[in-house]
Amino acid sequence: MVDAALRASVIQRLLAASDAKLTAADVDDATSFSDLDLSSLILVMLAAELEIELGISIDDDELIRMRTIGDLFKAIENNQQGNRPA
């Protein structure tokens, strides 16, 4: 599971880039990127930032299929687990 600090940071970034009038309390895993009125370009830029910061790689096909914040957190979690040493 993505830790609470990372979750809060990602949600704040999404809200800062959003034109929607939502607060962090309004957002959960089911919140779609269209609910946040975010363009695909913003999502690609955020994913690139997260890849660098977290040392992960989110596949382009996976990024294209993402529709909700929960999808993004699942991709982060899956990629973090894949990068852990055995």
Long-range contacts (C-beta under 8 A, 24 or more apart in sequence): 1-77, 2-73, 2-76, 2-77, 2-80, 6-54, 6-76, 7-73, 10-46, 10-50, 10-69, 10-72, 10-73, 10-76, 11-69, 13-46, 13-49, 14-38, 14-46, 14-69, 17-42, 17-46, 27-69, 28-69, 28-70, 29-68, 29-69, 29-70, 29-73, 30-68, 30-69, 30-70, 31-68, 31-69, 32-67, 32-68, 32-69, 33-66, 33-67, 33-68, 33-69, 34-67, 47-72, 50-76, 54-79, 54-80, 55-83, 56-80, 56-82, 56-83
